[in-house]
Amino acid sequence: MHFDERNVGDYRIFAGALEGPKGDGYIAAMIVQRVQGVPGAPREAMRDESLACGHRWESPSDALAYAISKAQDAIRTRSPMLAC
């Protein structure tokens, strides 16, 4: 497993590249949380443990880049899942 995390505004992104069950590449996963200190906000805003329907990337860096990109898109467009 490979992980990355970063802060974007009021959110923290946790991204993961998980080895496919048959060693057939890496699955992208992400969790988006509101940063503590936002009153009344739930901690976890979004989670997807199998982005792109479980598509396999050849490298963990490609899977991480996709997960970070999707999380940033969700934050930027204020996905309904983030508007709690």
C-alpha positions, 0 to 999 in steps of 0.5 A, spaced: 500 500 500 502 507 498 499 513 501 499 520 500 495 526 504 495 533 503 490 539 505 486 543 500 482 549 504 478 546 509 479 539 507 484 534 508 485 528 502 488 521 504 489 518 498 491 510 497 494 506 492 492 499 493 495 493 490 489 489 486 487 482 489 491 478 484 497 483 483 494 486 477 496 493 478 493 498 483 486 501 485 486 508 487 482 510 493 481 516 497 478 519 503 476 527 504 475 529 511 473 536 513 479 539 517 478 540 525 475 546 527 470 547 522 464 548 527 458 542 526 462 539 520 462 531 520 469 529 520 469 525 514 466 528 508 467 523 502 470 516 501 471 512 495 475 505 496 475 503 489 475 509 484 474 508 477 470 502 478 476 499 481 480 500 474 487 498 475 493 503 474 500 500 472 504 504 478 502 506 485 504 513 483 499 513 477 493 511 482 495 516 487 495 522 482 488 519 480 485 519 487 488 526 489 485 529 482 478 526 483 478 528 491 480 535 489 475 536 483 470 534 488 472 539 493 473 544 488 466 543 485 463 542 492 460 535 491 453 534 494 457 529 498 461 534 501 455 539 503 454 536 509 
